[in-house]
Amino acid sequence: MHPAASLVSSVLGAPSAGIAFDASYGSSMVLQQSPAKACITGTLGADCTGATLTVLDAASGATYDVAAALRPPAPAAGSDRRWKACLTPAPAGGDFTLTARCDGGGVRAGAAPPPLRAAPATNISAVTFGEVWYCGGEHGVL
C-alpha cells in the first residue's frame, strides 16, 4: 500500500474490511440525551454486508441492538461505504459501551466466505448521555 493511502486510511478510520466508528466518536464521550435520538456513524468495509450496533448498559447489564442504515445500499465491488445507527432516546447519565459489528462477509451464492482483513467488531466504552451543545459563530462580532 502506498504510504499516503495508509495515512489517509488511518486518519479517516476507513477500513478496507471490517468496521470502524468515525473519528469524532471515542471512549468517555457524551451523547445527546432524550427526547432526541443520538446517531452514531462510521465506515463499513467491502467485506461486510451490514452493520449492527449493540448498546450495553454497564449498570444493569441490559443490551439492545440497532441495525445500521447503509450508504450506498449497494456499493461498487470492493468499495467502502458508510453506516448510521440511531439509538433509543436515553435519559441523562449512565455508563454504556457501544459495539459496532460487521455482519456477513460478502458471500456470493455457492462461494466460501472470504476472511475478514480487519476487526469484525469495535467498541467505545464509558459513554454517557447528557446535554450536547454545538456553538458557532465569529468572535469579536457584537
LOBABA-56067 format. One record per residue (C-alpha): residue number from 1; x, y, z. Coordinates in pm, 1 decimal, decimal comma. Example, Ala and Ser with C-alpha at 12.3 -4.5 7.8 and 13.67 -1.06 7.14 Angstrom:
<pts>
kolro->1&east->1230,0&north->-450,0&up->780,0
kolro->2&east->1367,0&north->-106,0&up->714,0
</pts>
This chain:
<pts>
kolro->1&east->0,0&north->0,0&up->0,0
kolro->2&east->128,0&north->345,9&up->-85,5
kolro->3&east->231,7&north->538,0&up->232,6
kolro->4&east->-10,9&north->823,1&up->152,5
kolro->5&east->-301,2&north->579,2&up->118,5
kolro->6&east->-208,1&north->424,0&up->451,7
kolro->7&east->-204,3&north->768,1&up->616,4
kolro->8&east->-543,2&north->863,4&up->469,4
kolro->9&east->-691,0&north->531,8&up->582,1
kolro->10&east->-562,9&north->573,6&up->938,4
kolro->11&east->-674,0&north->938,6&up->965,2
kolro->12&east->-1022,4&north->877,7&up->827,9
kolro->13&east->-1065,6&north->545,2&up->1005,2
kolro->14&east->-1187,0&north->396,6&up->677,3
kolro->15&east->-1145,2&north->20,8&up->675,4
kolro->16&east->-1077,8&north->-175,0&up->359,4
kolro->17&east->-1250,0&north->-451,9&up->554,5
kolro->18&east->-1431,5&north->-473,4&up->884,8
kolro->19&east->-1595,2&north->-180,4&up->1057,7
kolro->20&east->-1491,4&north->147,4&up->1223,6
kolro->21&east->-1650,1&north->436,6&up->1410,1
kolro->22&east->-1596,5&north->783,8&up->1264,3
kolro->23&east->-1300,9&north->964,4&up->1424,7
kolro->24&east->-1532,6&north->1207,9&up->1607,7
kolro->25&east->-1655,5&north->925,2&up->1834,5
kolro->26&east->-1449,6&north->781,4&up->2117,9
kolro->27&east->-1448,3&north->643,8&up->2469,0
kolro->28&east->-1562,2&north->872,2&up->2754,5
kolro->29&east->-1787,1&north->1076,5&up->2526,5
kolro->30&east->-2129,8&north->1231,9&up->2589,4
kolro->31&east->-2420,6&north->1169,2&up->2352,4
kolro->32&east->-2741,1&north->1372,0&up->2335,9
kolro->33&east->-2998,3&north->1264,9&up->2596,8
kolro->34&east->-3371,9&north->1215,2&up->2534,7
kolro->35&east->-3603,9&north->1321,7&up->2386,3
kolro->36&east->-3365,7&north->1330,6&up->2086,0
kolro->37&east->-3210,7&north->1020,8&up->1931,3
kolro->38&east->-2832,3&north->1011,8&up->1931,2
kolro->39&east->-2697,1&north->883,4&up->1598,7
kolro->40&east->-2359,9&north->715,2&up->1552,4
kolro->41&east->-2180,8&north->688,9&up->1216,9
kolro->42&east->-1882,6&north->508,3&up->1072,2
kolro->43&east->-1736,4&north->322,3&up->778,9
kolro->44&east->-1800,4&north->-32,0&up->667,3
kolro->45&east->-1550,3&north->-226,8&up->459,1
kolro->46&east->-1625,9&north->-410,5&up->140,0
kolro->47&east->-1606,4&north->-746,2&up->321,6
kolro->48&east->-1918,9&north->-664,7&up->527,1
kolro->49&east->-2277,6&north->-694,7&up->410,0
kolro->50&east->-2429,1&north->-498,5&up->700,1
kolro->51&east->-2367,8&north->-345,6&up->1042,3
kolro->52&east->-2524,4&north->-379,0&up->1386,5
kolro->53&east->-2465,9&north->-151,6&up->1684,7
kolro->54&east->-2509,6&north->-311,1&up->2029,1
kolro->55&east->-2566,0&north->-86,5&up->2331,1
kolro->56&east->-2471,5&north->-229,3&up->2672,6
kolro->57&east->-2578,8&north->-57,8&up->2996,0
kolro->58&east->-2293,8&north->-137,1&up->3238,2
kolro->59&east->-2511,3&north->-77,2&up->3546,9
kolro->60&east->-2794,7&north->-316,1&up->3459,7
kolro->61&east->-2628,8&north->-543,6&up->3204,1
kolro->62&east->-2919,1&north->-478,4&up->2965,1
kolro->63&east->-2842,2&north->-466,2&up->2592,5
kolro->64&east->-3023,0&north->-381,2&up->2271,6
kolro->65&east->-2924,7&north->-393,4&up->1903,7
kolro->66&east->-2975,9&north->-135,7&up->1631,0
kolro->67&east->-2946,0&north->-233,3&up->1264,9
kolro->68&east->-2745,5&north->35,1&up->1086,6
kolro->69&east->-2862,1&north->202,8&up->768,9
kolro->70&east->-2605,6&north->175,9&up->488,4
kolro->71&east->-2499,8&north->433,0&up->226,7
kolro->72&east->-2484,6&north->345,9&up->-53,7
kolro->73&east->-2707,2&north->41,3&up->-10,8
kolro->74&east->-2536,3&north->-144,0&up->-299,3
kolro->75&east->-2180,8&north->-12,3&up->-343,1
kolro->76&east->-1947,1&north->-82,1&up->-632,1
kolro->77&east->-1745,1&north->-400,5&up->-591,1
kolro->78&east->-1461,6&north->-360,4&up->-342,7
kolro->79&east->-1560,7&north->-14,1&up->-218,8
kolro->80&east->-1621,4&north->100,3&up->137,3
kolro->81&east->-1948,5&north->258,7&up->246,1
kolro->82&east->-2094,2&north->449,5&up->540,2
kolro->83&east->-2323,8&north->328,5&up->818,6
kolro->84&east->-2551,1&north->516,3&up->1058,6
kolro->85&east->-2736,2&north->386,1&up->1364,7
kolro->86&east->-2976,8&north->597,2&up->1573,7
kolro->87&east->-3008,7&north->491,3&up->1936,9
kolro->88&east->-3319,7&north->470,7&up->2151,0
kolro->89&east->-3355,4&north->805,2&up->2337,6
kolro->90&east->-3196,8&north->773,5&up->2683,0
kolro->91&east->-3217,2&north->986,2&up->2998,8
kolro->92&east->-2910,7&north->1171,2&up->3127,2
kolro->93&east->-2638,3&north->962,1&up->3288,4
kolro->94&east->-2529,6&north->605,7&up->3257,0
kolro->95&east->-2219,9&north->412,6&up->3165,8
kolro->96&east->-2263,6&north->246,6&up->2827,8
kolro->97&east->-2049,2&north->50,1&up->2585,8
kolro->98&east->-2126,3&north->72,4&up->2213,8
kolro->99&east->-2010,7&north->-216,7&up->1995,6
kolro->100&east->-2025,5&north->-187,8&up->1616,0
kolro->101&east->-2026,5&north->-526,6&up->1446,7
kolro->102&east->-1964,9&north->-620,8&up->1085,3
kolro->103&east->-2242,7&north->-850,8&up->964,7
kolro->104&east->-2186,8&north->-1109,0&up->694,2
kolro->105&east->-1881,4&north->-1135,0&up->483,0
kolro->106&east->-1981,4&north->-1051,3&up->129,2
kolro->107&east->-2058,0&north->-1413,4&up->48,6
kolro->108&east->-2178,3&north->-1495,7&up->-303,0
kolro->109&east->-2413,3&north->-1789,5&up->-350,4
kolro->110&east->-2210,4&north->-2111,7&up->-357,7
kolro->111&east->-1885,5&north->-1936,8&up->-264,6
kolro->112&east->-1681,9&north->-1976,4&up->51,5
kolro->113&east->-1683,9&north->-1668,8&up->275,8
kolro->114&east->-1371,1&north->-1454,8&up->238,4
kolro->115&east->-1170,2&north->-1396,3&up->556,3
kolro->116&east->-1209,3&north->-1052,0&up->712,6
kolro->117&east->-889,8&north->-849,3&up->682,3
kolro->118&east->-979,3&north->-623,7&up->976,9
kolro->119&east->-1162,8&north->-645,8&up->1305,8
kolro->120&east->-1524,2&north->-763,0&up->1259,1
kolro->121&east->-1621,2&north->-552,7&up->1564,0
kolro->122&east->-1501,9&north->-244,7&up->1750,4
kolro->123&east->-1627,0&north->-73,5&up->2065,3
kolro->124&east->-1640,0&north->255,7&up->2251,9
kolro->125&east->-1667,8&north->246,9&up->2631,5
kolro->126&east->-1764,1&north->483,7&up->2915,4
kolro->127&east->-2033,0&north->656,2&up->2706,9
kolro->128&east->-2288,7&north->868,6&up->2891,5
kolro->129&east->-2593,4&north->1071,2&up->2787,8
kolro->130&east->-2645,0&north->1440,5&up->2863,2
kolro->131&east->-2694,4&north->1779,8&up->2701,5
kolro->132&east->-2479,4&north->1833,9&up->2392,8
kolro->133&east->-2447,1&north->2189,3&up->2261,4
kolro->134&east->-2284,9&north->2299,0&up->1936,6
kolro->135&east->-2178,7&north->2660,5&up->1928,0
kolro->136&east->-2057,4&north->2851,9&up->1628,3
kolro->137&east->-2008,5&north->3199,3&up->1503,0
kolro->138&east->-1742,4&north->3461,0&up->1470,1
kolro->139&east->-1550,2&north->3610,4&up->1754,6
kolro->140&east->-1546,6&north->3982,4&up->1800,4
kolro->141&east->-1888,4&north->4036,5&up->1644,1
kolro->142&east->-2127,3&north->4237,8&up->1857,0
</pts>
